[in-house]
Amino acid sequence: TTTNEVGGAELEVFTVMGSDNRTSGDDAPSFASLSLGWGCDGGVLYRDADGDGVGSAENGTTRRCGLGFGWSVENTDCDDRDPAVRPGAAEQCNGLDDDCDGQRDEGLESVMAWRDGDGDGFGQADAGAGRCGLGRVTNALDCDDSRASTSPDAGEVCNGRDDDCDGEVDGERCVPACVPQLETCNGEDDDCDGLVDEVAAGCPGAEVPQGCACGEGAPLLFAGVFLLAALRPGRLVRRTRARGTRSFSSRELRNRFSGR
């Protein structure tokens, strides 16, 4: 039957030749494909796996009318996994045959290159300069070549490191994480509880919650001496002074802090 329409088809057949020992261990699988085209000359096309417009016969061929996605009439790609590698590409200082002419880094013998240990595209001057080769780049702008997340192209993160290699750690907009400490009368939230100077009602700028009383483990400020006391009803707290020792009950301490 003849037709004036243009078209094509891909036929794939998977077969298994069984053995006569009643087990599958010696079965022989096989695969075959057939490409058909009609209404045109049906030229041979080559698989273009990396989409750079140049294919490779190593990845498969077909016959069809028209290119179709993932196919090329060219069969000269020397690395069909990398779209930057193809005939006509500019040769780079990277130890690869970028233009598929069978040579590596040709014409770049005098170019200085630095080792890129973390693969982020930036080298570090501490490693020393050398000739082009695998794992080398033509810049020495990295400030930490052991971290791919650290480079001039990276964004600054609040982590105690100079992520973008601008000479500043964490930048101006970074707010360091709060590390809980003993609350002191200094106008800051030392214990990271959202309150400032809640050590005593008499502390300037104190934000003591209404109805809040010193409880177990509460830090106390009295006569310039900090006491970390576990106050329970009737328990005495001793404060040593140069002229002697005096005892205070929990009720007395609360009255002092509340101004009674």
C-alpha positions as CSV (number, residue, x, y, z in Angstrom):
1,T,0.0,0.0,0.0
2,T,1.3,3.5,-0.9
3,T,0.6,6.8,0.8
4,N,1.3,10.4,0.2
5,E,1.5,11.1,4.0
6,V,4.8,11.7,5.8
7,G,5.3,9.7,9.0
8,G,7.5,7.3,10.9
9,A,7.5,4.7,13.6
10,E,9.8,3.3,16.2
11,L,9.4,-0.4,16.9
12,E,11.1,-2.0,20.0
13,V,11.0,-5.7,20.7
14,F,12.1,-7.4,23.8
15,T,12.4,-11.2,23.7
16,V,13.5,-13.9,26.1
17,M,14.8,-17.2,24.8
18,G,14.1,-19.8,27.4
19,S,16.3,-22.8,28.3
20,D,15.1,-26.4,28.7
21,N,16.3,-26.8,32.3
22,R,13.0,-25.5,33.7
23,T,14.8,-22.6,35.5
24,S,15.2,-18.9,34.5
25,G,18.9,-18.8,35.3
26,D,20.0,-19.7,31.8
27,D,17.3,-17.8,29.9
28,A,18.8,-15.4,27.3
29,P,17.0,-12.0,27.0
30,S,17.5,-9.8,23.9
31,F,16.4,-6.4,22.6
32,A,15.9,-5.1,19.1
33,S,14.6,-1.9,17.6
34,L,13.4,-1.0,14.1
35,S,12.9,2.5,12.7
36,L,10.5,3.1,9.8
37,G,9.8,6.2,7.8
38,W,7.5,6.8,4.9
39,G,6.8,9.7,2.6
40,C,10.4,11.0,2.8
41,D,14.0,9.8,2.3
42,G,14.2,8.8,6.0
43,G,17.7,10.0,6.8
44,V,19.7,8.6,9.7
45,L,19.5,10.7,12.9
46,Y,21.7,10.5,16.0
47,R,20.7,10.7,19.6
48,D,21.4,14.1,21.1
49,A,21.3,13.4,24.8
50,D,22.6,16.7,26.1
51,G,20.5,18.9,23.8
52,D,23.4,20.9,22.3
53,G,22.3,20.2,18.7
54,V,25.1,17.6,18.0
55,G,24.4,13.9,18.5
56,S,26.5,10.8,18.9
57,A,26.0,7.3,17.3
58,E,27.1,5.8,20.6
59,N,23.8,6.8,22.1
60,G,21.6,5.4,19.3
61,T,20.4,6.1,15.8
62,T,17.1,6.2,14.0
63,R,15.5,6.8,10.6
64,R,12.6,9.2,10.5
65,C,11.1,12.2,8.6
66,G,12.1,15.3,10.4
67,L,14.5,15.7,13.4
68,G,12.2,15.4,16.4
69,F,13.2,16.2,20.0
70,G,16.5,14.7,21.1
71,W,17.9,13.9,17.7
72,S,20.5,15.4,15.3
73,V,21.8,14.9,11.9
74,E,25.3,15.5,13.3
75,N,27.4,12.6,14.7
76,T,30.4,14.5,16.0
77,D,29.8,15.1,19.7
78,C,32.7,13.8,21.7
79,D,30.8,14.1,25.1
80,D,27.1,13.9,24.7
81,R,26.6,14.3,28.5
82,D,27.9,17.9,28.6
83,P,26.1,20.6,26.4
84,A,29.2,22.8,26.7
85,V,31.3,20.2,24.9
86,R,30.7,20.1,21.1
87,P,32.4,20.9,17.8
88,G,32.7,24.7,17.5
89,A,32.7,25.4,21.3
90,A,35.4,27.7,22.7
91,E,38.3,25.8,24.3
92,Q,38.4,26.3,28.1
93,C,41.2,26.0,30.6
94,N,39.7,22.9,32.3
95,G,41.6,19.8,31.1
96,L,38.8,18.8,28.7
97,D,38.5,18.7,24.9
98,D,35.7,21.3,24.7
99,D,35.7,21.7,20.9
100,C,36.0,18.0,20.1
101,D,39.2,18.4,18.0
102,G,41.1,15.7,19.8
103,Q,43.2,18.2,21.9
104,R,42.8,19.5,25.4
105,D,43.4,23.1,26.4
106,E,45.2,23.9,23.2
107,G,46.3,27.5,22.9
108,L,46.0,28.1,26.6
109,E,49.4,26.9,27.6
110,S,50.4,30.3,29.1
111,V,47.2,30.8,31.1
112,M,47.5,30.6,34.9
113,A,45.1,28.4,36.7
114,W,44.3,27.5,40.3
115,R,43.0,24.4,41.9
116,D,39.2,24.3,42.5
117,G,39.0,21.7,45.3
118,D,35.2,22.1,46.0
119,G,34.1,22.3,42.4
120,D,32.3,25.7,42.8
121,G,34.1,27.3,39.8
122,F,36.4,29.4,42.0
123,G,40.0,28.6,43.0
124,Q,42.0,29.7,46.0
125,A,45.3,31.5,45.9
126,D,46.7,29.6,48.8
127,A,46.9,26.4,46.6
128,G,49.3,28.1,44.2
129,A,48.9,28.8,40.4
130,G,49.7,26.2,37.7
131,R,48.8,25.3,34.2
132,C,45.4,24.3,32.9
133,G,44.1,20.9,33.8
134,L,41.2,19.0,35.4
135,G,39.9,20.6,38.5
136,R,41.5,24.0,37.8
137,V,40.0,27.4,37.0
138,T,41.4,30.7,35.9
139,N,40.6,32.7,39.0
140,A,41.7,32.7,42.7
141,L,38.6,34.3,44.3
142,D,37.5,31.6,46.7
143,C,38.1,32.2,50.4
144,D,37.3,28.6,51.4
145,D,38.0,26.0,48.8
146,S,36.8,23.2,51.1
147,R,33.1,24.4,50.9
148,A,31.2,24.6,47.7
149,S,28.7,26.8,49.5
150,T,31.3,29.4,50.0
151,S,32.3,31.5,47.0
152,P,31.8,35.0,45.5
153,D,28.5,33.9,44.0
154,A,27.1,32.5,47.2
155,G,24.6,34.3,49.4
156,E,25.6,35.4,52.9
157,V,24.1,33.1,55.6
158,C,24.1,33.9,59.4
159,N,26.5,31.1,60.3
160,G,29.7,32.7,61.6
161,R,31.4,32.4,58.2
162,D,32.2,34.7,55.3
163,D,30.0,32.9,52.7
164,D,30.3,35.3,49.8
165,C,34.1,36.0,50.3
166,D,33.6,39.8,50.7
167,G,35.8,40.0,53.8
168,E,32.8,40.3,56.2
169,V,31.4,37.6,58.4
170,D,27.6,37.3,58.3
171,G,27.0,40.8,57.0
172,E,25.1,43.7,58.6
173,R,21.7,42.2,58.2
174,C,22.5,39.0,60.1
175,V,21.1,38.7,63.6
176,P,23.2,36.3,65.7
177,A,21.3,33.5,67.4
178,C,20.6,34.2,71.1
179,V,22.6,32.2,73.5
180,P,20.9,31.9,76.9
181,Q,23.0,33.3,79.8
182,L,22.3,34.5,83.4
183,E,20.1,37.6,83.2
184,T,21.9,40.8,84.4
185,C,20.8,44.4,84.7
186,N,22.3,45.7,81.4
187,G,19.4,46.6,79.2
188,E,19.6,43.3,77.2
189,D,17.7,40.0,77.1
190,D,20.5,37.8,78.4
191,D,18.5,34.6,79.0
192,C,16.6,34.8,75.6
193,D,13.2,34.7,77.1
194,G,11.9,37.8,75.4
195,L,12.2,40.0,78.5
196,V,14.8,42.6,79.3
197,D,16.4,42.9,82.8
198,E,13.7,40.9,84.6
199,V,16.1,40.2,87.5
200,A,14.3,42.7,89.8
201,A,11.5,45.1,89.8
202,G,13.9,48.0,90.7
203,C,16.2,47.4,87.7
204,P,16.0,50.3,85.1
205,G,14.0,49.2,82.1
206,A,12.8,46.0,83.7
207,E,9.9,44.1,82.1
208,V,8.7,42.0,84.9
209,P,5.4,40.3,84.1
210,Q,2.4,41.2,86.2
211,G,2.0,38.8,89.1
212,C,5.4,37.3,88.5
213,A,7.2,36.2,91.7
214,C,10.7,34.8,92.1
215,G,10.4,31.1,91.6
216,E,12.6,28.1,91.7
217,G,15.9,28.8,90.0
218,A,15.1,32.5,89.5
219,P,18.1,34.9,89.4
220,L,17.9,37.6,92.1
221,L,19.6,41.0,92.3
222,F,20.2,42.3,95.8
223,A,22.7,44.9,97.0
224,G,24.9,44.5,93.9
225,V,25.3,40.7,94.5
226,F,23.6,38.1,92.2
227,L,22.1,35.0,93.9
228,L,20.7,32.0,92.0
229,A,18.2,30.8,94.6
230,A,15.7,28.0,94.7
231,L,13.1,29.7,96.9
232,R,10.5,27.7,98.7
233,P,8.2,28.9,101.4
234,G,10.0,29.3,104.7
235,R,13.5,28.6,103.2
236,L,16.3,30.8,104.3
237,V,18.8,32.3,101.9
238,R,22.2,33.5,103.3
239,R,24.1,36.4,102.0
240,T,27.7,36.9,103.2
241,R,28.9,40.5,103.7
242,A,32.3,41.8,104.8
243,R,31.0,42.4,108.3
244,G,29.1,39.1,108.8
245,T,26.4,36.8,107.5
246,R,22.7,37.5,107.5
247,S,19.8,35.1,106.7
248,F,16.7,36.1,104.7
249,S,13.5,34.1,104.3
250,S,11.9,33.8,100.9
251,R,9.1,36.1,102.1
252,E,11.6,38.8,103.1
253,L,13.4,38.7,99.8
254,R,10.1,38.9,97.8
255,N,9.1,41.9,100.0
256,R,12.4,43.6,99.3
257,F,12.0,43.2,95.5
258,S,8.4,44.3,95.5
259,G,9.1,47.4,97.5
260,R,7.1,46.4,100.6
